[in-house]
Amino acid sequence: MKNSEILELSNEDLAARLVEEKAALTKLKFAHAVSAIENPNVIKAARRAIARISTEISARKAAAKNETASEA
């Protein structure tokens, strides 16, 4: 998932996507432990997608917090 795609999502969509990506990573790790998957770089890509989504969620929370602090 690209950063441009992540920026277009709403907060609710980001939270849902984060849950989906974490579930997919768990399945990938299990599949890789049972028998080697064809492309193990998929695990790396999944971890990075989770990190990108988490970072965007954190950035949006910080921006919202800064907006409320500057209004007061």
C-alpha angles and dihedrals in degrees: 000000000000125000091243089058091049093051091055094057124093122238092260091049090050092052091049092047091050091055091048093049092049091051091048091050091051091052091048093051091049092048090049092050093051096046130348112271119229096247114023090184086079088074090055091049091050092051091050092049089053090050092050092050093046091049092052091049090051092047092051092049091050092048091050091049091050091049093053091046093051092049093056 
